[in-house]
Amino acid sequence: MQQYSVGLIGYGLGGATFHAPVIAAVPGLRLARIASRSARAETLGAYPGVQLDDTPQAMLDDPAIALVVVCTPNFSHYALAKAALLAGKHVVVDKPFVLSSAEGDELVALARQQGVQLSVFQNRRWDGDFLTLRQVVTSGELGAVHTYRAHFDRYAPQVKARWKEGAQPGAGVLWDLGSHLIDQALVLFGMPRSVTAHLSKQRDGAQVEDAFELVLDFGATKAVLHAGALVREPGPRYQVHGTQGSFVKHGIDPQEAALKLGSRPGDAGWGHDAPADWGTIIAADGSRRTVETIPGAYEAFYRGIYHAVADGAQVPVKPEEAVDVVRVIELALRSHHERRTIDVTGGERSAG
């Protein structure tokens, strides 16, 4: 198997918790360089031989680096991804891709021009609960889906001094958790006809929105997406209602918590959901059936990236799909500020 050296830009929570350990778990990928002003050698014992750089330029100039992963504050994604593409590197960008659809379109065109692969780390496609939900929906067991509800709620009453919660471009829960929920809805149903959004600041001292509710109109199907910062007792993570029944799922995928505790893909029980959190299908006649959760697999994303680089296979998340997520966020921000339902085709109508 051919080996490819990977350079990671950014070693904060995302880089250290999600990207570095998952990259290291995928055969054929070797984490070779990390560009970060905060990383320290003693924190990198799990990656023998990794080179620490203060800036990304060294990895961009290094011909041995085949793939560059951008995991930095959202407002820097565009510039760093563009520099890596111009250096002839394959590129993965953490979600959200960029902060405007125009920037995204530009990077997609640049990657095509450079003849390199470009993808976005929409890792929640490989949450076990979403993999299970997707299988249930596509099986047709629920009939035609008319209502889809997805929550990403937390209880975090204190505002933290970090860029995600500061008054700057790309901060706030819509760009953060919203990019996950929107991507999942688009995977299931495609682009919506219209977007209605209500954003709010729930916590004292909040500088940016920390809660939202989005309604995506797909015609016969409506998706309601919700995130909140003051949800002490969360309800169902997913509710899907169709003409032949419903699917309800509590709990959240365990991979993030496992990574924070030092577990890695391939460890015993990796990605397995607690049986108490398995979902339930309620059929039209009222009968109930428990559905075992498909194991989550964040490593599947980077396995797909390896094959895209090595074999020219399709990337696991098309960059055009990631641009669509940004377009929906743009429409949601416009809907909130104008207090309108915004048609994806460019029209608008009063919300209500």
C-alpha positions in Angstrom: 0.0 0.0 0.0 1.3 3.4 -1.0 1.9 5.8 1.9 0.9 9.5 1.8 2.3 12.1 4.1 -0.3 14.5 5.6 0.2 18.0 7.0 -2.3 19.2 9.5 -2.9 23.0 10.0 -4.3 23.7 13.4 -4.0 21.6 16.6 -6.9 22.9 18.7 -9.8 20.9 19.8 -10.7 19.8 16.2 -7.2 19.0 15.1 -6.1 17.3 18.2 -9.3 15.4 19.0 -10.9 14.6 15.6 -8.3 14.8 12.8 -4.9 13.7 14.1 -6.0 10.5 15.8 -8.4 9.5 12.9 -5.8 10.2 10.3 -3.3 8.1 12.2 -5.7 5.2 12.3 -6.1 4.9 8.6 -3.6 2.7 6.7 -1.8 4.6 4.0 -1.9 8.0 5.7 1.0 9.2 7.9 0.7 12.4 9.9 4.0 14.0 9.0 3.7 17.7 9.9 1.6 19.8 12.2 1.5 23.6 11.9 0.3 25.2 15.2 1.5 27.9 17.5 0.0 26.0 20.5 1.0 22.4 19.9 3.9 21.1 22.1 6.2 18.2 21.4 5.0 16.4 24.6 1.4 16.4 23.4 2.4 14.6 20.2 3.8 11.4 21.6 1.2 9.3 19.7 2.7 10.5 16.4 6.4 9.5 16.2 8.4 11.5 13.8 5.9 14.3 13.3 7.4 17.7 12.5 6.0 20.7 14.4 5.9 24.0 12.5 5.0 27.5 13.7 3.4 28.4 10.3 1.9 26.4 7.4 4.4 27.5 4.9 6.9 24.7 5.5 4.4 22.0 4.8 3.2 23.9 1.7 6.8 24.0 0.5 7.5 20.3 1.3 7.1 18.1 -1.8 6.7 15.0 0.5 3.4 16.4 1.8 0.6 15.1 -0.4 -2.5 16.1 1.6 -3.1 19.2 3.7 -5.8 19.3 6.3 -7.1 22.7 7.3 -8.6 22.7 10.9 -8.3 26.4 12.0 -10.9 29.1 12.9 -13.6 29.3 10.3 -12.6 32.7 9.0 -9.2 31.4 7.9 -10.4 28.3 5.9 -10.6 30.0 2.6 -7.1 31.6 2.5 -5.4 28.5 3.8 -7.2 26.1 1.5 -6.5 28.3 -1.4 -2.8 28.4 -0.6 -2.6 24.6 -0.2 -4.4 24.1 -3.6 -2.1 26.5 -5.3 0.9 24.6 -3.8 -0.5 21.5 -5.6 -1.7 19.7 -2.5 -4.8 17.6 -2.0 -6.9 19.4 0.6 -9.4 18.5 3.3 -11.1 21.5 5.1 -12.9 21.1 8.4 -16.5 22.1 8.4 -17.9 24.6 7.6 -16.1 24.7 4.3 -15.8 28.5 4.0 -17.9 31.6 4.9 -19.4 32.3 1.6 -20.7 30.2 -1.3 -18.7 32.4 -3.7 -15.5 31.4 -1.9 -16.5 27.8 -2.0 -17.2 27.9 -5.8 -13.8 29.5 -6.3 -12.0 26.8 -4.4 -13.9 24.0 -6.2 -12.9 25.5 -9.6 -9.3 25.9 -8.4 -9.0 22.3 -7.3 -10.3 21.2 -10.6 -7.8 23.5 -12.4 -5.0 22.1 -10.3 -6.0 18.5 -10.8 -6.1 17.8 -7.0 -8.7 16.4 -4.6 -10.8 18.7 -2.4 -13.2 17.6 0.3 -14.8 18.8 3.6 -14.8 17.0 6.9 -18.5 16.6 7.4 -17.8 13.8 9.9 -21.4 13.6 11.3 -22.4 11.7 8.2 -20.6 8.8 9.9 -22.3 9.1 13.3 -23.9 5.8 14.0 -27.3 7.3 14.7 -27.3 9.1 11.4 -26.1 6.0 9.5 -29.0 4.1 11.1 -31.6 6.8 10.4 -30.5 7.0 6.8 -30.8 3.2 6.4 -34.3 3.3 7.9 -35.4 6.2 5.7 -34.0 4.7 2.4 -35.5 1.3 3.3 -39.0 2.7 2.8 -40.3 1.2 6.0 -41.6 4.6 7.2 -43.3 5.2 3.8 -43.1 8.7 2.4 -41.3 11.0 5.0 -43.3 14.2 5.7 -41.5 15.4 8.9 -37.9 15.2 9.9 -36.7 16.7 13.2 -33.0 16.8 14.3 -31.6 18.3 17.5 -28.0 19.1 18.5 -28.7 20.5 22.0 -26.2 21.0 24.8 -26.2 22.5 28.3 -23.3 25.0 28.4 -24.6 27.9 30.5 -21.2 29.7 30.7 -19.9 31.6 27.6 -16.3 30.6 27.0 -13.5 32.8 25.9 -12.9 31.2 22.5 -13.2 32.2 18.9 -16.4 30.2 18.3 -18.2 32.4 20.8 -16.7 35.7 19.9 -18.1 38.5 17.8 -16.2 37.6 14.6 -17.0 36.1 11.2 -17.9 32.4 11.2 -18.6 32.3 15.0 -21.8 31.1 16.5 -23.8 27.9 16.7 -25.2 28.1 13.2 -21.8 27.9 11.5 -20.7 25.3 14.1 -23.4 22.7 14.8 -25.7 24.0 12.1 -23.3 22.9 9.4 -23.7 19.3 10.7 -27.5 19.3 10.9 -27.9 21.0 7.5 -25.5 18.6 5.8 -27.3 15.6 7.1 -30.7 17.0 5.9 -29.3 17.7 2.5 -27.8 14.2 2.3 -31.3 12.8 2.9 -33.5 15.2 0.9 -31.3 17.3 -1.4 -31.5 21.1 -1.6 -34.6 22.6 0.0 -37.1 24.9 -1.7 -36.9 27.5 1.0 -35.3 28.3 4.4 -36.9 29.9 7.5 -34.6 30.6 10.4 -34.9 32.0 13.9 -31.6 32.6 15.8 -31.2 33.8 19.4 -28.8 34.5 22.2 -29.9 32.4 25.1 -27.1 32.9 27.6 -26.1 36.0 29.6 -23.1 37.6 27.9 -23.5 35.8 24.6 -21.8 37.8 21.8 -23.2 35.6 19.0 -26.2 33.4 18.5 -26.0 30.2 20.6 -29.4 28.8 19.6 -31.4 28.4 16.4 -34.4 26.7 14.7 -34.4 26.2 11.0 -37.2 25.0 8.9 -36.1 23.6 5.5 -39.0 23.1 3.1 -38.5 20.2 0.6 -42.0 20.3 -0.7 -43.9 17.3 0.7 -41.1 17.0 3.4 -40.3 19.5 6.1 -37.1 19.4 8.1 -36.9 21.2 11.5 -33.3 21.6 12.8 -32.7 22.8 16.3 -29.7 23.6 18.5 -29.7 25.2 21.9 -27.1 26.0 24.6 -29.4 25.7 27.6 -31.0 22.3 27.2 -30.4 20.5 30.5 -32.6 17.5 29.6 -32.5 16.8 25.8 -35.4 15.1 24.1 -35.0 12.9 21.0 -32.0 13.5 18.8 -34.0 12.5 15.7 -37.6 12.1 14.9 -38.7 11.0 11.5 -42.4 10.7 10.6 -43.7 9.1 7.5 -47.0 7.8 6.1 -46.3 4.3 7.4 -44.7 5.0 10.8 -42.1 6.9 12.8 -38.5 6.5 13.9 -37.3 8.0 17.2 -33.7 8.0 18.4 -32.3 9.4 21.7 -28.7 9.9 22.7 -25.7 11.0 20.7 -23.0 9.2 18.8 -20.2 8.1 21.2 -17.2 8.7 19.0 -16.4 12.3 20.1 -16.5 11.4 23.8 -14.3 8.3 23.1 -11.8 10.4 21.2 -11.6 12.9 24.0 -10.9 10.0 26.4 -8.0 8.7 24.2 -9.8 5.9 22.4 -9.1 5.4 18.7 -10.8 3.8 15.7 -10.1 0.1 15.8 -10.3 -0.1 19.6 -12.8 -2.7 21.0 -16.3 -1.3 20.9 -15.4 1.7 18.8 -18.4 3.6 17.6 -20.9 1.2 19.3 -24.0 2.9 20.7 -25.3 2.0 24.2 -28.3 -0.4 23.8 -30.4 2.0 25.9 -30.0 4.6 23.2 -31.0 2.4 20.2 -33.8 3.8 18.1 -37.4 2.7 17.8 -39.6 2.3 14.8 -43.3 2.7 15.6 -45.4 1.2 12.8 -48.7 2.4 11.5 -50.5 -0.3 13.6 -48.7 1.0 16.8 -46.3 -1.9 17.1 -42.8 -1.0 18.1 -39.4 -2.4 17.0 -36.0 -1.6 18.4 -33.3 -0.8 15.8 -29.7 -1.6 16.8 -27.5 1.4 16.0 -25.0 0.9 13.1 -21.5 1.5 14.6 -20.2 5.0 13.9 -17.1 5.3 11.8 -15.3 8.7 11.4 -12.3 6.8 10.0 -14.5 6.0 6.9 -14.0 9.6 5.8 -10.3 9.4 5.8 -10.3 6.0 4.2 -12.3 7.6 1.4 -9.8 10.4 1.2 -6.9 7.9 0.9 -8.6 6.1 -2.1 -9.4 9.5 -3.7 -5.7 10.4 -3.6 -4.4 7.0 -4.4 -6.9 5.8 -7.0 -8.8 8.8 -8.1 -12.0 7.7 -6.5 -14.7 10.1 -5.6 -14.1 12.0 -2.4 -16.4 11.0 0.5 -17.8 14.5 0.7 -18.0 16.4 -2.6 -16.9 20.0 -2.2 -20.0 21.1 -4.2 -22.1 19.5 -1.4 -20.2 21.5 1.2 -20.9 24.7 -0.8 -24.6 23.9 -0.7 -24.4 23.7 3.1 -22.8 27.2 3.1 -25.6 28.4 0.7 -28.2 27.2 3.2 -26.4 29.0 6.1 -26.3 32.2 4.0 -30.1 31.9 3.4 -30.7 31.2 7.0 -28.8 34.3 8.1 -30.8 36.3 5.6 -34.1 34.8 6.8 -33.3 35.7 10.4 -32.2 39.2 9.7 -35.1 40.0 7.3 -37.7 37.9 9.3 -38.7 36.2 6.1 -38.8 32.8 4.5 -36.3 32.8 1.8 -36.7 30.8 -1.4 -33.6 29.0 -2.5 -34.3 30.1 -6.0 -33.9 33.7 -4.9 -37.4 34.8 -4.2 -38.8 35.5 -0.7 -42.0 35.6 1.2 -43.2 36.6 4.6 -42.5 34.1 7.3 -45.3 32.7 9.2 
